[in-house]
Amino acid sequence: MPVMPVLTDFVVFSHLRWDFVFQRPQHLLTRCAADHRVFYIEEPVFGAEGTVPFMETGERANGLVVAVPHLPSGMPAPDVDAALGDLVDRLFAAENITDFMLWYYTPMALPFTRHLKPLGVVYDCMDELSLFKGAPPQLLPLERELFARADIVFTGGQTLFEHKRALHGNIHAFPSSIEAHHFGRARDAALEEAGDQRHIPGPRIGFIGVIDERMDLDILEGVAAARPGWSVVVVGPVVKVDPETLPRLPNIHYLGPRPYQDLPAYLKGWDAAILPFALNDSTRFISPTKTPEYLAAGVPVVSTPIRDVVTPYGDRGLVLVADTPEAFTKAIERQLTAAAGAREAWLGRVDAFLASGSWEITWGRMLGLIHTVVGGKSAGARAVPRTLALPPPVPGPSAASVPRSACKTPAPA
Protein backbone atom coordinates (compact mmCIF):
# COMPACT_ATOMS: atom_id res chain seq x y z
CA MET A 1 0.00 0.00 0.00
CA PRO A 2 1.42 3.46 -0.88
CA VAL A 3 2.63 5.34 2.17
CA MET A 4 1.76 8.96 2.83
CA PRO A 5 4.57 10.94 4.49
CA VAL A 6 4.05 11.47 8.20
CA LEU A 7 4.90 15.14 7.63
CA THR A 8 1.76 15.62 5.55
CA ASP A 9 -0.56 18.14 7.18
CA PHE A 10 -4.36 17.92 7.25
CA VAL A 11 -6.25 21.19 6.84
CA VAL A 12 -9.91 20.84 7.76
CA PHE A 13 -12.81 23.19 7.00
CA SER A 14 -15.89 22.64 9.14
CA HIS A 15 -19.28 24.15 9.96
CA LEU A 16 -19.06 22.63 13.46
CA ARG A 17 -17.42 24.36 16.41
CA TRP A 18 -14.73 22.11 17.84
CA ASP A 19 -15.66 22.88 21.45
CA PHE A 20 -19.44 22.59 21.00
CA VAL A 21 -20.16 18.85 21.06
CA PHE A 22 -17.57 16.06 20.90
CA GLN A 23 -18.61 14.02 17.88
CA ARG A 24 -17.37 12.52 14.61
CA PRO A 25 -14.83 15.21 13.58
CA GLN A 26 -13.28 15.27 17.05
CA HIS A 27 -12.98 11.48 17.22
CA LEU A 28 -11.37 11.17 13.80
CA LEU A 29 -9.14 14.22 13.74
CA THR A 30 -7.77 13.81 17.25
CA ARG A 31 -6.52 10.44 16.09
CA CYS A 32 -5.18 11.96 12.90
CA ALA A 33 -3.28 14.53 14.98
CA ALA A 34 -1.32 11.77 16.70
CA ASP A 35 0.75 11.37 13.50
CA HIS A 36 0.05 14.49 11.42
CA ARG A 37 -0.32 18.18 12.00
CA VAL A 38 -4.03 19.02 11.87
CA PHE A 39 -5.49 22.51 11.41
CA TYR A 40 -9.23 22.67 12.04
CA ILE A 41 -10.63 25.89 10.56
CA GLU A 42 -14.10 26.86 11.75
CA GLU A 43 -16.66 29.21 10.23
CA PRO A 44 -16.02 32.88 10.99
CA VAL A 45 -17.13 34.77 14.07
CA PHE A 46 -18.41 38.25 13.28
CA GLY A 47 -17.55 41.06 15.68
CA ALA A 48 -18.15 44.77 15.76
CA GLU A 49 -17.96 46.82 12.58
CA GLY A 50 -14.42 47.99 11.99
CA THR A 51 -12.87 44.89 13.56
CA VAL A 52 -9.56 44.09 11.89
CA PRO A 53 -9.79 40.52 10.54
CA PHE A 54 -7.67 38.03 12.45
CA MET A 55 -7.31 34.28 12.94
CA GLU A 56 -7.53 33.06 16.53
CA THR A 57 -5.70 29.77 17.06
CA GLY A 58 -5.46 27.35 19.97
CA GLU A 59 -4.21 23.82 20.60
CA ARG A 60 -6.27 20.81 21.57
CA ALA A 61 -5.44 17.13 22.16
CA ASN A 62 -2.40 15.78 20.31
CA GLY A 63 -1.44 19.29 19.22
CA LEU A 64 -4.42 19.74 16.90
CA VAL A 65 -4.83 23.43 16.10
CA VAL A 66 -8.30 25.01 16.07
CA ALA A 67 -8.38 28.19 13.97
CA VAL A 68 -11.30 30.63 14.22
CA PRO A 69 -11.50 33.52 11.74
CA HIS A 70 -12.80 36.80 13.18
CA LEU A 71 -14.35 39.30 10.80
CA PRO A 72 -16.26 42.59 11.16
CA SER A 73 -20.03 42.53 10.88
CA GLY A 74 -21.68 43.89 7.76
CA MET A 75 -19.15 42.63 5.22
CA PRO A 76 -20.63 41.77 1.79
CA ALA A 77 -20.35 38.08 0.90
CA PRO A 78 -17.57 38.54 -1.71
CA ASP A 79 -15.52 40.52 0.81
CA VAL A 80 -16.07 37.80 3.43
CA ASP A 81 -14.70 35.15 1.07
CA ALA A 82 -11.74 37.37 0.15
CA ALA A 83 -10.95 38.04 3.81
CA LEU A 84 -11.23 34.35 4.71
CA GLY A 85 -8.94 33.39 1.82
CA ASP A 86 -6.39 35.93 3.01
CA LEU A 87 -6.54 34.66 6.61
CA VAL A 88 -6.13 31.06 5.41
CA ASP A 89 -3.12 32.04 3.29
CA ARG A 90 -1.56 33.81 6.26
CA LEU A 91 -2.14 30.76 8.45
CA PHE A 92 -0.42 28.59 5.83
CA ALA A 93 2.54 30.94 5.74
CA ALA A 94 2.81 31.28 9.51
CA GLU A 95 2.65 27.50 10.05
CA ASN A 96 4.74 26.60 6.98
CA ILE A 97 1.98 24.39 5.57
CA THR A 98 3.30 23.10 2.23
CA ASP A 99 2.45 19.38 1.80
CA PHE A 100 -1.15 18.97 2.90
CA MET A 101 -4.48 17.25 2.48
CA LEU A 102 -7.69 19.27 2.39
CA TRP A 103 -10.52 17.76 4.44
CA TYR A 104 -13.99 19.29 4.09
CA TYR A 105 -17.04 18.97 6.31
CA THR A 106 -18.77 21.85 4.56
CA PRO A 107 -18.88 22.79 0.87
CA MET A 108 -19.35 26.42 1.96
CA ALA A 109 -15.57 26.71 2.36
CA LEU A 110 -14.92 26.22 -1.36
CA PRO A 111 -15.19 29.90 -2.42
CA PHE A 112 -12.10 30.82 -0.38
CA THR A 113 -10.07 27.60 -0.78
CA ARG A 114 -10.23 26.83 -4.52
CA HIS A 115 -6.77 28.30 -5.05
CA LEU A 116 -5.06 25.85 -2.67
CA LYS A 117 -2.95 23.02 -4.14
CA PRO A 118 -3.32 19.98 -1.87
CA LEU A 119 -1.95 16.46 -2.20
CA GLY A 120 -5.57 15.31 -2.17
CA VAL A 121 -9.10 16.31 -1.19
CA VAL A 122 -11.31 14.46 1.31
CA TYR A 123 -15.02 15.17 1.76
CA ASP A 124 -16.36 13.64 4.98
CA CYS A 125 -20.08 14.03 4.36
CA MET A 126 -21.68 13.71 7.80
CA ASP A 127 -25.24 14.72 6.93
CA GLU A 128 -27.45 15.95 4.12
CA LEU A 129 -26.80 19.55 5.15
CA SER A 130 -29.10 20.98 2.48
CA LEU A 131 -32.10 19.60 4.42
CA PHE A 132 -31.19 21.29 7.70
CA LYS A 133 -33.03 24.34 8.96
CA GLY A 134 -31.50 27.54 7.58
CA ALA A 135 -29.34 25.84 4.93
CA PRO A 136 -28.07 28.46 2.42
CA PRO A 137 -29.29 28.08 -1.18
CA GLN A 138 -25.75 27.93 -2.57
CA LEU A 139 -24.93 24.81 -0.53
CA LEU A 140 -26.13 22.29 -3.12
CA PRO A 141 -24.22 23.72 -6.12
CA LEU A 142 -21.12 24.04 -3.97
CA GLU A 143 -21.50 20.44 -2.86
CA ARG A 144 -21.68 19.32 -6.49
CA GLU A 145 -18.43 21.17 -7.08
CA LEU A 146 -16.89 19.57 -4.01
CA PHE A 147 -17.82 16.10 -5.27
CA ALA A 148 -16.06 16.95 -8.53
CA ARG A 149 -12.93 18.13 -6.71
CA ALA A 150 -12.77 15.39 -4.07
CA ASP A 151 -10.44 12.44 -4.49
CA ILE A 152 -12.34 10.43 -1.90
CA VAL A 153 -15.67 10.81 -0.10
CA PHE A 154 -16.71 9.34 3.23
CA THR A 155 -20.30 9.32 4.48
CA GLY A 156 -21.49 9.34 8.07
CA GLY A 157 -23.90 6.44 7.60
CA GLN A 158 -25.20 3.74 5.28
CA THR A 159 -28.38 5.57 4.28
CA LEU A 160 -26.42 8.69 3.36
CA PHE A 161 -23.99 6.51 1.38
CA GLU A 162 -26.85 5.03 -0.63
CA HIS A 163 -28.15 8.55 -1.29
CA LYS A 164 -24.76 9.90 -2.46
CA ARG A 165 -23.06 6.86 -4.01
CA ALA A 166 -23.89 7.78 -7.62
CA LEU A 167 -22.17 11.16 -7.22
CA HIS A 168 -18.61 9.86 -6.84
CA GLY A 169 -16.56 6.87 -7.92
CA ASN A 170 -14.56 6.59 -4.70
CA ILE A 171 -17.12 6.85 -1.90
CA HIS A 172 -17.20 4.82 1.32
CA ALA A 173 -19.66 4.49 4.19
CA PHE A 174 -18.27 4.92 7.71
CA PRO A 175 -21.19 4.96 10.18
CA SER A 176 -20.93 6.18 13.75
CA SER A 177 -18.24 4.36 15.70
CA ILE A 178 -17.57 4.01 19.42
CA GLU A 179 -15.04 4.52 22.20
CA ALA A 180 -16.30 1.48 24.05
CA HIS A 181 -13.75 1.74 26.85
CA HIS A 182 -14.84 5.32 27.59
CA PHE A 183 -18.60 4.69 27.68
CA GLY A 184 -18.09 1.28 29.25
CA ARG A 185 -17.03 3.13 32.39
CA ALA A 186 -20.75 3.59 33.08
CA ARG A 187 -20.88 -0.13 33.94
CA ASP A 188 -18.10 0.22 36.52
CA ALA A 189 -19.42 0.11 40.07
CA ALA A 190 -16.52 2.34 41.13
CA LEU A 191 -17.57 5.22 38.88
CA GLU A 192 -19.34 7.94 40.82
CA GLU A 193 -22.64 9.07 39.36
CA ALA A 194 -22.95 12.70 38.20
CA GLY A 195 -23.78 14.82 41.22
CA ASP A 196 -26.36 17.05 39.53
CA GLN A 197 -28.69 14.16 38.74
CA ARG A 198 -28.48 12.22 41.99
CA HIS A 199 -31.47 14.09 43.39
CA ILE A 200 -33.62 13.12 40.40
CA PRO A 201 -35.82 10.14 41.31
CA GLY A 202 -35.84 6.95 39.29
CA PRO A 203 -36.46 5.27 37.07
CA ARG A 204 -34.53 7.69 34.88
CA ILE A 205 -35.01 7.81 31.10
CA GLY A 206 -32.21 9.79 29.45
CA PHE A 207 -31.24 11.54 26.26
CA ILE A 208 -27.81 12.97 25.36
CA GLY A 209 -27.44 15.20 22.33
CA VAL A 210 -28.34 18.45 20.66
CA ILE A 211 -31.94 19.54 21.15
CA ASP A 212 -32.96 21.03 17.79
CA GLU A 213 -35.47 20.58 14.97
CA ARG A 214 -34.55 16.90 14.75
CA MET A 215 -36.12 16.04 18.11
CA ASP A 216 -39.72 14.80 18.35
CA LEU A 217 -40.91 16.90 21.26
CA ASP A 218 -44.33 15.22 21.20
CA ILE A 219 -42.71 11.89 22.08
CA LEU A 220 -40.64 13.50 24.83
CA GLU A 221 -43.70 15.13 26.34
CA GLY A 222 -45.95 12.13 25.72
CA VAL A 223 -43.67 9.72 27.60
CA ALA A 224 -43.29 12.12 30.53
CA ALA A 225 -47.04 12.75 30.69
CA ALA A 226 -47.99 9.08 30.46
CA ARG A 227 -45.58 8.05 33.23
CA PRO A 228 -45.28 10.84 35.83
CA GLY A 229 -43.37 8.42 38.06
CA TRP A 230 -40.53 8.30 35.54
CA SER A 231 -37.90 11.05 35.28
CA VAL A 232 -36.79 12.16 31.82
CA VAL A 233 -33.23 13.54 31.87
CA VAL A 234 -32.05 15.60 28.89
CA VAL A 235 -28.34 16.38 28.56
CA GLY A 236 -27.27 18.70 25.76
CA PRO A 237 -27.50 22.20 24.27
CA VAL A 238 -30.64 23.74 22.76
CA VAL A 239 -30.04 24.94 19.19
CA LYS A 240 -32.29 26.42 16.48
CA VAL A 241 -35.43 25.99 18.58
CA ASP A 242 -36.93 28.37 21.11
CA PRO A 243 -36.26 26.97 24.61
CA GLU A 244 -39.69 28.28 25.62
CA THR A 245 -41.30 25.74 23.26
CA LEU A 246 -39.75 22.73 25.04
CA PRO A 247 -42.05 20.54 27.16
CA ARG A 248 -41.95 21.73 30.78
CA LEU A 249 -43.52 18.91 32.77
CA PRO A 250 -42.22 18.52 36.34
CA ASN A 251 -40.58 15.16 35.57
CA ILE A 252 -38.55 16.46 32.61
CA HIS A 253 -35.11 17.69 33.67
CA TYR A 254 -32.98 19.74 31.25
CA LEU A 255 -29.41 19.66 32.52
CA GLY A 256 -27.76 21.48 29.60
CA PRO A 257 -24.55 20.48 27.83
CA ARG A 258 -21.94 18.43 29.66
CA PRO A 259 -18.31 17.59 28.75
CA TYR A 260 -17.70 14.42 26.77
CA GLN A 261 -15.50 12.98 29.51
CA ASP A 262 -18.37 13.29 32.02
CA LEU A 263 -21.07 11.52 29.99
CA PRO A 264 -20.49 8.02 31.46
CA ALA A 265 -21.25 9.43 34.92
CA TYR A 266 -24.71 10.45 33.69
CA LEU A 267 -25.37 7.23 31.81
CA LYS A 268 -24.47 5.26 34.93
CA GLY A 269 -27.62 6.52 36.63
CA TRP A 270 -30.04 5.81 33.78
CA ASP A 271 -32.43 2.89 33.48
CA ALA A 272 -33.08 3.43 29.76
CA ALA A 273 -31.86 5.78 27.04
CA ILE A 274 -33.89 7.23 24.20
CA LEU A 275 -33.40 8.53 20.66
CA PRO A 276 -36.66 10.46 20.13
CA PHE A 277 -35.84 11.79 16.68
CA ALA A 278 -38.60 13.22 14.52
CA LEU A 279 -39.09 11.64 11.12
CA ASN A 280 -38.46 14.62 8.85
CA ASP A 281 -36.06 15.83 6.16
CA SER A 282 -33.32 16.71 8.66
CA THR A 283 -33.25 13.16 10.10
CA ARG A 284 -33.68 11.17 6.88
CA PHE A 285 -29.96 10.44 6.54
CA ILE A 286 -28.62 10.68 10.10
CA SER A 287 -26.59 7.98 11.82
CA PRO A 288 -26.80 8.91 15.53
CA THR A 289 -23.48 8.60 17.33
CA LYS A 290 -25.36 8.14 20.59
CA THR A 291 -26.71 4.71 19.55
CA PRO A 292 -23.44 2.82 20.09
CA GLU A 293 -22.50 5.08 23.00
CA TYR A 294 -25.67 4.23 24.93
CA LEU A 295 -25.14 0.54 24.18
CA ALA A 296 -21.49 0.58 25.26
CA ALA A 297 -22.64 2.06 28.57
CA GLY A 298 -24.93 -0.94 29.01
CA VAL A 299 -28.11 1.16 28.95
CA PRO A 300 -31.18 -0.29 27.12
CA VAL A 301 -32.25 1.90 24.19
CA VAL A 302 -35.53 2.89 22.53
CA SER A 303 -35.47 4.84 19.25
CA THR A 304 -37.80 6.16 16.62
CA PRO A 305 -37.40 4.32 13.27
CA ILE A 306 -34.36 6.16 11.96
CA ARG A 307 -33.06 3.97 9.13
CA ASP A 308 -29.46 3.80 10.37
CA VAL A 309 -30.77 2.77 13.81
CA VAL A 310 -33.27 0.19 12.55
CA THR A 311 -30.47 -1.34 10.50
CA PRO A 312 -28.32 -2.66 12.07
CA TYR A 313 -29.33 -2.10 15.72
CA GLY A 314 -33.06 -2.80 15.60
CA ASP A 315 -32.71 -5.72 13.20
CA ARG A 316 -30.25 -7.37 15.61
CA GLY A 317 -32.47 -6.87 18.64
CA LEU A 318 -30.03 -4.45 20.27
CA VAL A 319 -32.47 -1.49 20.24
CA LEU A 320 -36.26 -1.34 20.47
CA VAL A 321 -37.98 0.83 17.85
CA ALA A 322 -41.26 2.76 18.26
CA ASP A 323 -42.88 5.61 16.36
CA THR A 324 -45.58 7.15 18.59
CA PRO A 325 -45.62 8.42 22.18
CA GLU A 326 -47.77 5.42 23.21
CA ALA A 327 -45.56 2.86 21.49
CA PHE A 328 -42.44 4.60 22.82
CA THR A 329 -43.76 4.42 26.38
CA LYS A 330 -44.55 0.71 26.03
CA ALA A 331 -41.10 -0.01 24.58
CA ILE A 332 -39.43 1.76 27.50
CA GLU A 333 -41.52 -0.34 29.90
CA ARG A 334 -40.30 -3.48 28.14
CA GLN A 335 -36.72 -2.35 28.65
CA LEU A 336 -37.29 -1.50 32.31
CA THR A 337 -38.91 -4.86 33.11
CA ALA A 338 -36.56 -7.15 31.18
CA ALA A 339 -35.43 -10.16 33.19
CA ALA A 340 -31.85 -10.25 34.44
CA GLY A 341 -30.99 -13.24 32.27
CA ALA A 342 -32.29 -11.54 29.14
CA ARG A 343 -30.35 -8.43 30.04
CA GLU A 344 -27.08 -10.35 30.33
CA ALA A 345 -27.66 -12.07 27.00
CA TRP A 346 -28.42 -8.70 25.41
CA LEU A 347 -25.20 -7.20 26.81
CA GLY A 348 -23.23 -10.07 25.34
CA ARG A 349 -24.68 -9.39 21.88
CA VAL A 350 -24.05 -5.67 22.30
CA ASP A 351 -20.38 -6.14 23.16
CA ALA A 352 -19.83 -8.59 20.33
CA PHE A 353 -21.33 -6.16 17.83
CA LEU A 354 -19.51 -3.07 19.08
CA ALA A 355 -16.12 -4.82 19.10
CA SER A 356 -15.72 -4.24 15.36
CA GLY A 357 -16.86 -0.61 15.37
CA SER A 358 -14.27 1.39 17.30
CA TRP A 359 -13.12 4.83 16.20
CA GLU A 360 -9.58 3.41 16.07
CA ILE A 361 -10.63 0.86 13.44
CA THR A 362 -12.63 3.46 11.51
CA TRP A 363 -9.77 5.97 11.44
CA GLY A 364 -7.31 3.26 10.44
CA ARG A 365 -9.44 2.24 7.49
CA MET A 366 -10.01 5.83 6.41
CA LEU A 367 -6.30 6.56 6.57
CA GLY A 368 -5.55 3.46 4.51
CA LEU A 369 -7.90 4.69 1.79
CA ILE A 370 -6.33 8.16 1.91
CA HIS A 371 -2.89 6.59 1.50
CA THR A 372 -4.14 4.92 -1.65
CA VAL A 373 -5.43 8.24 -3.01
CA VAL A 374 -2.15 10.06 -2.36
CA GLY A 375 -0.11 7.18 -3.80
CA GLY A 376 -2.27 7.07 -6.92
CA LYS A 377 -1.98 10.83 -7.49
CA SER A 378 1.77 10.80 -6.98
CA ALA A 379 1.98 8.14 -9.68
CA GLY A 380 0.04 10.42 -12.02
CA ALA A 381 -3.35 8.74 -11.67
CA ARG A 382 -6.55 9.20 -9.70
CA ALA A 383 -7.14 6.59 -7.01
CA VAL A 384 -8.91 3.46 -8.26
CA PRO A 385 -12.51 3.39 -6.94
CA ARG A 386 -12.91 0.94 -4.10
CA THR A 387 -16.10 -0.20 -2.36
CA LEU A 388 -14.95 -3.23 -0.38
CA ALA A 389 -11.69 -4.80 0.81
CA LEU A 390 -10.77 -2.11 3.30
CA PRO A 391 -7.17 -2.11 4.55
CA PRO A 392 -6.38 -3.36 8.05
CA PRO A 393 -6.96 -0.99 10.97
CA VAL A 394 -4.28 1.31 12.27
CA PRO A 395 -4.41 1.85 16.05
CA GLY A 396 -5.17 5.37 17.18
CA PRO A 397 -5.04 7.21 20.51
CA SER A 398 -7.94 7.94 22.77
CA ALA A 399 -9.62 11.27 22.18
CA ALA A 400 -8.68 13.45 25.13
CA SER A 401 -9.36 17.10 25.68
CA VAL A 402 -6.76 19.73 26.58
CA PRO A 403 -7.15 23.35 27.62
CA ARG A 404 -7.33 25.97 24.90
CA SER A 405 -4.36 28.24 24.32
CA ALA A 406 -5.29 31.17 22.11
CA CYS A 407 -3.10 33.40 20.02
CA LYS A 408 -4.16 35.89 17.38
CA THR A 409 -2.67 36.35 13.91
CA PRO A 410 -4.12 39.60 12.57
CA ALA A 411 -4.48 40.53 8.95
CA PRO A 412 -2.97 43.84 7.88
CA ALA A 413 -5.15 46.88 8.44
N, C-alpha and C positions, 0 to 999 in steps of 0.2 A: 504494500500500500504506500503511495507517495506520502512523504513526510513534510508537514508544514513547519517552517522554522519556528522555534520557541519564541524568537524575538518579534514575531508578527504581532501587531497590535490589533485589537478589536475596538472599533468605534461604533457606538450604538446610538440610534435615534429613537426616542420613545415618547409616547403620549402619557405614560404613567410616571408619577412621582416615585422616586426610589424609596423614600421614607414613608410613603402612604400606607400601603399594605404589602406584606412580604408574600410574593406570589411567584409565578413562573419566571419572569425576567431575573428576579433576585436569586432564585435557586440555580438557574443555568449560568448566569454571568459571574456569580461569586465563585463557582467552580472553574469557569474559564479563567478568572483572574489569578488562580493558583499557578498558572503556567504562562499567562500572557498578560500584557498590559491591557486594561479595559477602561475605556472612557465612555461613560453613560451620559448622553446629552439629553436633557429634558426639554419640554416646551418652554417658551419664554415666560418670565414673570414681568408684568407691566407695572412700572412705578409712576411717580409723578411726572407730569410734562416737564421736559427739559433735562430729565435724567440722562447722564452720559452712559451709553451702552457699555456693559461690562459682563464678563463671564465669571460667575462665582463657582469655585471648585472646592471639593472636599473629599477626603478619603473615606472608604468604607472597608469591609472585610477583604483581606488578601490584597490590599492596596488598590482596589477598584476606585476609580475617580468618578465622582458625580459632578457634572458640569451644568450649571443653571444660567441660561442667558437672562440678563435683565435689560429691559428696553423701556423707553418712555411711553406713556399712554398717548393715544391719538395718532400714532404713526400709520400712514396708508399702507395697505398690504404689500405693494412692491418695495417700499422702504423697509418694512419688517424683514422681508426675505433678504434684501441686500445687507441689512445690519447683521442678521443671523449668519449669513455666509461669511461676512468679515470676521465675526467673533469666532466662528469655527476655524477659519484660516489662521487666526492669531493663536488659537489653542494648539493647532497642529505645529505651528512654528515654535511656540514656547515649550512644547513637550517633545519636539523632534520626532513627530509621527511621520514616518516615511513609508514603511512596509506595513500595510494594514488591510484588514477586512472591514467592510461596511455591513452593519447588522441593523435592519430596520424592524421596528414594531409599528411604525406609522408611515403611510405613504406621504403624509403632509410635510415631511422633511425633504422631499425631493426638490422643491424649487430652490433651495439654498445649498444643495449638496451634489447637484448634477456634474459640477466641474471637477469633483474629486476623482482620483485615479487609483482605485483599490486593487488588491490582488483578487478579490472576489466580492460578491454581494449576496448576503443572506437576508431573506424575508421570513421572519418568524411570525406567522399570521395567527394571532391568539384568538381572535373573534371576527365576526362579520361586522366591522366597525360602522359600516354604512347604515346599519339597522338600529344603531344606538340613538338615544334621544339627543338632539342637537348636533347630529353629524353634519359637517359642512358639505355643500353640494359638489365641491371639487374633489372630494375624497375618492369617489369611484373612478374618474378618469386618471387620477394620480396612481391609484392602485393598479390599473391596467398598465400604466407605464412602468411601475415597479416590478410587476410580473415579467415584463419584457427585459428589464435590466438585470433581474436576479439570476444568479447562477444556480441557486438552490432555494427551495421554499419548504419550510416546516409549517405544519398546522397544529393548533392546540387541541385537536380532537378528531375522532374518526368521522363524525358527521360533517364537520367543516372540511375535512380532506375530500370527502365525496363531493361536496359542493364546489370545491376549487380545483379538483384534479385535472380537469380538461384545460385549465389555463396555463399549465406549465409542464414541461417534460421531465422535471427532476424535483418532484414534490413528495413529501414524506409526512405521515401522520405520527405525531408524538403527543399522545394524550397526557393528562395530568399525572404526575408521578408523586412520589412520597418519600419523606424522611421518616421511615418507620421507627428508627431508634429514638427520634425526637418525640413523636407523638405517642410512641409506646410507653413513654414515661408516665402517662396517665394511668397505666395499669399498675404502677409501682406503689405498693402500700406506703413506702417511705416518703413519697412526694406529698408535700403539704398542699391542700386545696387552696385556691385563690381566696384571700381574706374577704374581698368585697362581695362574695356570693354565699358565704357561709350562713348568713342570716336568712337567706331565701329558703323557704320550706320546700321539701320534696313531695312527690317526685319532680325532678327538674327536667324540662324539655328544652334543649338548647340549639341555638343557631349562631355560627360564626361567619362573618362576611360583610360585604358592603350592602347597606340597605338602600336600594335605588329602585328604578322602574322595573327591574327584573323580579322583584319580590311580590308574591301573591299575598297582599295584606288581608284579604278576605279569609284565607286559610289560617293565617296567624291569629286573627281575631276569633275566627270560628272555633278553633281548637281551645283557645283560652276561655271562651264563653261557655263551651260545652262542658268543660272540666275545670270548674273554679278551684278544685283542690290541687290541680297541677300548677307548677310555676313555669312560665316560659321565659327563658333567659336569652337575651339577644346581645351579642358581642360584635361590635363593628361600627364604622362610621356611617352617617346618613348623608347621601349624595344625590343631587338632582331630584329630590322629592322634598316637599315641605314637611319638616318634623311635626308640625301641628296636625298633619293628616294621618299620622301613625296611630294605630289602635292604642288606647290608653286604659285598658282594663287593669284592675288592681293586681292581677297575677301575671302581668307582663312586665318584665324588668329590662330596661335598656341600659346597658352598662357602658356603652361607648366603645371606641377602639382600644385594643390592648396589644402590647408587643408580641411578636411572633414567639419569642422564647417563653412567654408566660401562658400560651394557649393550653398546654397540657394540664396546667393547674386548674383551669376552668373545666376542661373536659372530664377531669377526674371526678367532679361532683355531679355529673349529668347521668340521668337514667336512660335517656334517648336523645338523639340528635336529628335535626330536621333540615331538609333542603326544600323550602316552600317557594320554589320558583314559579312565577307566572308562565303560562304558555303563550308567548307573544313573539314578535319579530326579534326582539333583543335577546331572547333565550333559545332561539331555534338551533343555534350552532354551538352553544356553550358546552364546555367539559369541566364541571365544577371541581376545582382542586380540593375542596373540602370533603368530597366523597371518600377518597382514600385516607385522608387525614382523620376523619371521624372513625373510620374502620380500624386504622392502626392504633387508635386510642382505646379500642375495645368497646366503643359505644354503639348500640344498635341504631340503625338509620332508617328514616322514612323520607321519601322524596316524591315530588311530583314527577310525571312521566317525561322527564328530559331525556332525549334519545341517548346521549352518551352516559347517562346513569342507568337507564333500562338495560342497555347493552354496553358493558358486560355485567354490571353489578346486580341488576334486578334478575336477569336471566339466570344467573348463578346462585340466586337465593341469598345474596349477601346484603341486599337492601330491599325493603318493602316499598312498593310504589302505590300511590293513591292520588286521585285528581280532584277531590272535592273536600270541603271542610269535614263533612261527616265521615267519608272514607279515610281521610287522614287521621282523624281522631281514633277510629277503630284500629287502624294499622299501628298507631302508637301504643294502644292498649295491648295489642298482640305482642309487641316488643317488650312491654313492661311486665307481662305475665308469662313470658317464655320460661319453660322449665330449665333448671340448672344444667341438666345433661344436654339439652338442645343448644343451650348457650355455649357450652364448651365445644361442641361439634362445630357450631357456627364460627367460633373464634379460630379453630383449626383451619377451616376453609378460607377464612379471611387472610390468615398469615401465609398460607400457601400461595394464594393469589397475589398478595402484595409483594412477595419475595422477588418477583421478576420485574417490578415496576419502580425501582428506586430512581431518584434524580441522578445518582452517580451513573447508573446504567444508561439512562436517557442522554445525559451529557456526553458520555463516552461514545455512544452511537452517533450522535449529532456531529461530534468532532471528527469521527472517522469519515463521515460523508463530506465534511468540509475539506478534509485532507485530500480526498479524491478530486474535489472541484479545483483546488489550488494546483494539485499535481497535473490535472488535465489542461488547465490554462497555461501553466508554465511550459507544457509540451506543445503549445500552439493549438489546443483543441478544447472545446467545451466539454465539461464532464459528461460522461455517458449516463443517460437516465437510468435510475435504479429504483425499484419499488419493493424489493425483498432483499434477502441476504445481507442484512446489516452487519457491519464489522463488530468484533468483540468489544465489550465495554472497557472503558478506561476509568479506573477509580478516580474519584474526585473528593474534595474536602467537604466537611460539613459547612453549612451556610451560617456563619456567625455574624454578629453585628458589632461594629466598632463605632466609637464616638466620631462625630463629624468634626473635621478641621477645615475651616473655610479660608480661602484667600481669594482676592479679586484681581482679575486681569482686565483693566479697562481698555476700551477702544479709544483712539485719539479723539479729542474734542473737535 
